[in-house]
């Protein structure tokens, strides 16, 4: 672009993707935005080459014609999907069970404990009610240790008791208090002897272990 375009005050934010063969991403972004009378917000140079800028609609449209530009897209707010009710929960008539009170609001809680003997759990997951965890992969069980390096254990914990709220799927008994001894890891593959170690840990926390695949 050879001439500076006089535009009104920027009114929207756009994400601009540049040609990956372009050198000097930061300087190119500064030049393009200045010529269009916009405001540079941020520059991307690793996952893709590009930048975010506040531009007028006319400036954004003109930028699409620049040969070094692959795309110009308006920025948007990213939000969680609304809560969903899995097929399994529907099949056992969970939503119509007054004791579960599944309504997308965390106002009634099922008073139950469960041990998920699996690959561990994501103890910081916003849709899980994790009260205890143990790492049993290393030959003995260490309380308040370990995480889920596979994802299967967190999935099972969610199937059992994902919180009845505004995000993700709801569980069968929301939000069951989950004790999650990890019996195996993806590194190395688990032996049967290793898988048996955490069973007593689940009972020690007062929770009968849930069924899980080996």
C-alpha positions in Angstrom: 0.0 0.0 0.0 1.6 3.3 -1.1 -0.8 5.9 0.2 -2.1 6.4 3.8 -5.9 6.0 4.0 -7.6 8.6 6.2 -10.2 6.8 8.2 -12.6 7.6 11.1 -11.7 6.4 14.6 -11.3 2.6 14.7 -14.5 0.9 15.8 -13.8 -2.9 15.7 -11.0 -5.4 16.3 -9.8 -7.7 13.5 -7.4 -10.7 13.3 -5.2 -10.5 10.3 -3.4 -13.5 9.0 -0.3 -12.8 6.9 1.4 -14.9 4.2 3.8 -17.3 6.1 6.6 -16.5 3.7 6.5 -12.8 4.7 9.6 -11.6 6.6 9.5 -8.9 9.3 6.0 -9.7 10.6 6.1 -6.9 13.3 7.3 -4.2 10.9 4.8 -5.3 8.3 2.0 -5.1 10.8 3.0 -1.7 12.0 3.2 -0.4 8.4 -0.2 -1.8 7.3 -2.0 -0.6 10.4 -0.5 2.9 10.2 -1.4 3.3 6.6 -5.0 2.4 7.4 -5.2 4.7 10.3 -5.7 1.9 12.8 -4.3 0.8 16.1 -2.0 -2.3 16.4 -3.0 -4.5 19.3 -0.7 -7.5 19.1 1.5 -9.4 16.7 1.7 -13.2 16.1 4.9 -14.8 14.8 4.9 -18.5 15.9 1.7 -20.5 15.4 0.9 -18.2 12.5 2.1 -14.9 11.1 -0.3 -12.0 11.7 -1.6 -9.5 14.1 -4.7 -8.0 15.8 -5.7 -4.4 15.1 -8.5 -2.0 15.7 -9.7 -0.8 12.3 -12.7 0.7 10.7 -14.9 -1.6 8.6 -13.7 0.2 5.4 -10.1 -0.2 6.4 -10.5 -3.9 7.1 -12.2 -4.4 3.7 -9.3 -2.6 1.9 -6.8 -4.7 3.8 -8.3 -7.9 2.3 -6.9 -6.8 -1.1 -3.3 -6.7 0.1 -1.3 -9.5 -1.5 0.5 -10.2 1.7 -2.7 -10.8 3.6 -4.4 -14.2 3.7 -7.4 -13.3 5.8 -9.1 -10.6 7.8 -11.6 -11.7 10.4 -13.5 -9.8 13.0 -12.5 -10.7 16.6 -15.1 -12.4 18.7 -15.7 -13.3 22.3 -15.2 -17.0 23.2 -17.6 -18.5 25.7 -18.3 -21.9 27.1 -21.0 -24.1 25.5 -24.1 -24.4 27.5 -24.5 -27.5 29.6 -25.5 -30.7 27.8 -27.2 -33.8 29.1 -25.5 -37.0 27.8 -27.5 -39.8 26.2 -26.7 -42.1 29.1 -28.2 -39.6 31.7 -31.3 -39.3 29.6 -31.7 -43.0 29.3 -31.8 -43.4 33.1 -34.4 -40.5 33.2 -31.9 -38.3 35.1 -33.5 -35.0 34.1 -36.9 -36.1 35.4 -35.5 -37.4 38.7 -36.4 -34.8 41.4 -33.6 -36.0 43.6 -31.0 -34.9 41.0 -32.7 -31.6 40.2 -30.8 -31.3 36.8 -31.6 -27.8 35.7 -28.3 -26.1 34.8 -27.9 -24.5 38.2 -25.6 -25.8 41.0 -28.2 -25.4 43.8 -28.9 -29.0 44.8 -26.1 -31.5 45.4 -26.3 -35.3 45.5 -24.8 -36.5 48.8 -22.6 -39.3 47.6 -18.9 -40.3 47.5 -17.3 -42.3 44.7 -13.7 -43.5 44.0 -12.7 -43.4 40.3 -9.9 -46.0 40.0 -8.4 -45.0 36.6 -5.7 -42.8 35.1 -6.1 -40.0 37.7 -8.1 -36.8 37.5 -7.7 -33.2 36.5 -8.1 -31.9 40.1 -8.5 -28.3 38.8 -11.3 -29.0 36.3 -14.2 -26.5 36.9 -16.8 -29.2 36.2 -15.6 -31.8 38.7 -15.9 -32.0 42.5 -12.6 -33.6 43.4 -12.1 -34.1 47.2 -9.1 -36.4 47.3 -6.6 -38.0 44.9 -3.6 -40.3 45.1 -0.8 -41.4 42.8 -0.5 -45.2 42.8 1.6 -45.5 39.7 5.1 -45.4 41.4 4.7 -48.7 43.4 2.8 -47.3 46.4 0.0 -44.7 46.9 0.9 -41.1 47.7 -2.1 -38.9 48.8 -2.6 -35.5 47.2 -0.4 -36.3 44.4 -0.6 -37.2 40.7 -2.7 -36.0 37.8 -4.4 -37.4 34.7 -1.9 -37.6 31.8 -4.4 -39.6 29.7 -7.8 -37.9 30.2 -9.8 -41.1 30.7 -10.0 -40.8 34.5 -11.3 -37.3 34.2 -13.8 -38.4 31.7 -15.1 -41.2 34.0 -15.3 -38.8 36.9 -17.4 -36.5 34.8 -19.7 -39.3 33.7 -20.3 -40.1 37.3 -20.6 -36.7 38.8 -20.0 -33.7 36.5 -21.5 -30.6 38.3 -25.0 -29.4 37.3 -24.0 -25.9 36.1 -23.9 -23.9 32.9 -20.9 -25.7 31.2 -20.0 -29.1 29.8 -22.0 -32.3 30.3 -23.9 -33.1 33.5 -23.1 -36.3 35.4 -25.3 -39.1 36.6 -25.1 -38.0 40.2 -24.0 -34.3 40.2 -21.7 -33.4 41.8 -20.5 -36.6 43.4 -17.5 -36.2 45.7 -14.7 -37.9 43.7 -11.7 -39.6 45.2 -9.4 -40.5 42.4 -6.5 -42.8 42.9 -4.5 -43.1 39.7 -3.8 -46.8 39.0 -2.0 -46.4 35.7 -0.3 -44.0 33.4 0.3 -43.9 29.6 4.0 -44.0 30.4 4.6 -46.9 30.9 1.6 -49.0 30.0 0.1 -50.4 33.3 0.5 -54.0 34.5 -2.4 -55.7 36.3 -0.5 -55.7 39.6 -0.2 -51.9 39.4 -3.8 -51.6 38.6 -4.8 -53.3 41.8 -2.9 -51.1 44.2 -5.3 -48.1 44.6 -8.4 -50.1 45.3 -7.8 -50.0 49.1 -7.1 -46.2 48.7 -10.5 -45.7 47.4 -12.1 -47.5 50.3 -9.9 -45.7 52.8 -11.5 -42.4 51.6 -14.9 -43.9 52.3 -15.9 -44.3 48.7 -16.8 -47.5 46.9 -14.7 -47.6 43.7 -16.5 -47.1 40.4 -16.1 -49.5 37.5 -13.4 -48.6 35.0 -11.8 -50.3 32.1 -8.3 -51.7 32.4 
